[in-house]
């Protein structure tokens, strides 16, 4: 291993440590950022083998982004690099070179002159209330896991939780007397409080009664949801369960656990909740992020226009 390769490895280790300890990112997010930098360093090793991190220029990064763009159409790799992925790669590079700038290793951030690709807002399918009910009822068909699975879906939809928030939820985060759940967001150690309805509380309590008779590994003893082997519940397990319940319910929409969070927000807004209330419950730091949920179907908008716009109540000239 030459000096340049050693320097890249050193910088990548420092960057990973910075993400976990100083920025307090979740393990999943930190791993994604680190993976982005590993891909970039592989590009450098192949195309600019003598360039150390301190020698990377704006033009080199631009050539890397062009390379990513070319991969979008590369069907042989089996990998797609969407605008969202490309934007995150650039965000990872910005963070990496900002750290080098703060440490005094460089005097200018080579990403400052670069703009990321424009990203369209993706709106996953919204489940109707009837579809949510059907999926919840279908969890009773999932055998020995029925009680746990129903509680999971009730929380995903009833509290608008991210799947990572659900799998990391602890017994000490449940405040049923106050009808609240404390959610650790994994972003800078932030927490938020989310109301929980009585029906969801009842479903979770039924699961906790069943859970009490299980043998659970010590490191997962405070987790609300565990596998039937007594270990932590994985994100993949929740994905599979949700899709299985949807199929049993006859719901053919493309969905994931996040679909319940999306439906939670949409139904609240359609029911009259303010966007700022929904923002607080979802844990969004920016109102712009919450605005993705403000879409309403055109018939509802037309009804609102007919009901409230003053011009709709004027007589026509022939009347």
N, C-alpha and C positions, 0 to 999 in steps of 0.2 A: 504494500500500500504506500503510495507516494504522499508527499506533504499536502498536496491539494485535497486529496481524498480524506486524509486525516482531519483537515480543517473543516470540511463539509460535515463529517460525522460529529465532530465536536460541536459545531454550531447547531446541528439538528438536535443533539441531546440537550443542549442549553435551551433551545426553543421549546422542546417538549416539557422540560422542567418549568419553564416560565409560564406556559399555558396552564399547567396543573396547579402550581403553587401560588403564583402571583396573580394570575387572572382568574383562578379558581373555576375554570371551565369544567363541565362534566367530562368524565372519561371518554364518552362517545364523541363529543365535539373536539376534544383535544386530539383524539386519535385521527379524526378526519383532517384536521389542520396539519398534523404531522405527516399523514399520508400524502397530502398535497405537496408538501415540501420535499418528500422523498421522490415523488414523480418529477419535480422540477430539477432536483439534483441529478437524477438519472438522465434527464435531457441535457444537462450541462456536461455530464461525464461523456456522453456520446458525441455532442456537437462542439463543446468548448472545454476539452479535458484539462486545460492548464489554468482555467479561470476559477479562482477561489471565491467564496461568498463576497469578499470585499471588492472583487473586481467585476461583479455583475453590473451591466449597464442597462439603461432603459431599452436600448435596441435589442439586447439579448432577451429581455423579458417579453418584448413585443414579438420576437420571433418564436418564443415559446407559446404565446397565446395564439399565434397563427398556426402553429403546429397542433394545438388543441382543436382549433377550428377545423382543421383538415381531418381530424380524427372523427368528427361528427358523421362524415359520410363514409367512413371506413367500415364496411360491413364485415370484413374479415376478422376484425378484432372481437366482435360481439359486444363491444362497449360503446355506449353513447355518451357524448359530452355535450349536454344541453347548455343553454345560456346560463341557467342557474348554476350548474357545475362550474362553468368557466368563470363566472363571477365570484364564486367561493374560492376558486384557485387564486384569483387575483387578490382577494381579501386576505388569504393566508400569506401570500407574498408580501403584502403591505405590512402585516403584523411582524413577519420575520425580519424585514429590513428596518422596520421601526425599532425593533429590539437592538439590532446592530448599531443603529444611529444613537440610541440612548446609551449603549455601552461604549460609544466612542470609536467603534471599529470602522465606521464610515462617516462621511461628512454630509452626504445627501442621500435621501431615499430615492432609489431609481424608479419606484412605482408612482411617484407623485404626478408625473406627466401623463399617466395612463388612465383611460376610462374603461370601465367594464362594459360588457354587452348589455343591451337593453333587455329587460326581462318582463315578459307578460305575466299578469297575475293569473295563477292557476286556481280555479275553483273546483274542488272535488264535488262529486254528487252529493246533494243534500237529501237526507232521508226524511220522508214524511213522518208525522207522529205515528201513523198506522204502521209504517214499516219498522220503526223503532220498537213499537209494542210487539210486532210479530217476531222480531229477532230476540227480544227479551224472553218471550214465551217459548221460543224454539230452544233456548238454553236448557229447558227441562228435558230435552231429548238427547242431551249430551252425556247420558249415563252417570257414572259415579262423580263426574265433575260438575253436575248440574247446579248445585248450590253455590259453589265458588264462581262458576261462569256467569250466573245470573247477577251475582253481586258485582262482578267486574264490569259488565255492560251497564248496570245501573249507575255505577260511579263514573264511567266514561261519559255517559250521556247526561246524568244528573248533575255532575260537577264540571264537565268540560275539561277533564284531565288529559294531558298528554300521556301516551303509553309509558314513557320513561318515568313520569311522575307517579303513575299508578303502580308500576312494578317496584318502585323504591319507597312507597308509602309504608309508614310504620304505625304500629299500634299506638304509640305515643303521639301520633298526629291526629288521632280521632277524638273529637270533642263533641260527642253526641248529645250531651246535656244542653250544650249551647247551640246545637245543630250546625256545627262548623267542622271543616277539615283543614288542617294546616298542610300546605303543599310546599315542598322544597323544590325550587325551580332549577337548581343546578347551574345557575348563571350568576356568578359572583356571590354565591351563598345566599341569594335572596329567597324570601318566603312570602307566601300570600295566604289569605284566609278565604275559603270558599264555602258558601252555604250548602248544606245537604238536606234534602227533603226527607220526611219521615218514612216514606216508602223505601227509599234507598237505604236508610238507616236500618230498617227491619231486615232487608235482604243481607246487608253486611253482617248484622248480628247473628243471623241464621248460619252464615258461613263461619263466623268466629266460634260458634258453638261446636260445629263440626271440626274446625281446626284444632280446638282444645284437646281432642282425643288423638291427635297425630303426633308422631315423633318427628321433631324438627331439629335440624342441625343448629348448633349454638349461634353461629354467625348470622342465621336468618330468623332467630327467635322473635325478633321484634317486627318482622315484615308482616304486613297484613295479608298479602297474597303469596302463597308458596306452592310449589309443586307437590304432588302426592308422594314424592320421594323425600320430602322435608327440606328441599332446597329452594333457593330464590326462583321466582318465576321470570322467564326470559321474555323479551319483547317478541321474539319469533313465536313463542307459544300463544301469546295473546292474539297476534295476527292470525294464526291458524284457527284459533277458536272462533274468532269473530267471523271469519269467512265461512267456516263450517256452519255456524248458527244461521248465517244469512242464507246459505243454500237450503238448509232445513226449513227456513221460513218462506222460501220461494222468492227471496229478494235477489234480483239479478244485477243490480247496480254494482259497478266496480267500487269496492269500499275497503277500508282499513280501519283500525281503531281510531284514527284521526277523523274519520267521517262522523263519528259521534260527537267529537269536539266541535266540528264545523256545524253540525245540525243543532247542537246545544246553543251556539251563538246565534245562528240564523233564527231559530224559533224564539229566542228571547227578544231579539230585535223586532221580529214580526209581531210579537205579543205586546210591544210597547215599551220595552226596556230601553234606556238611553245607551248610546254607544259608549259613553264613559263608564257606565256601570258594567257593561260587557267587557270592556277593556280591562277593568280591575279584576274581574273574575277569571279572565283568561290569562292574566299576568303579562300582558303586552306592555313593553316599556314605551312604545310609540303608538299614538292613535292611528297613524297611517297603516300599521299592521292590522288593526282591528277593522279598518274600513273595507277590507276584502270581504267581510261578512255582511256588508250592508246591501248586497244585491237582493232585490225583491222581484217576484215574477211580474210580468207586464200587466196582467189582469188586475193584480192588487194595486199597482201604480195607477192604472186607469180608474179604478174604483175610488182611490184617494183623490184624484183630480176631479172626478165627477162630483164628489161629496163636498170638497172644500174650496175649489177655485171659483172666485166670484163671477167670472165670465160664463161659467156653466149654468148660472141661474138667471141670466138675462134673457128676456124674450127676444125671439127672432123678429126681423122687420115685418114679416107677414102675419104675425100674431097680434 
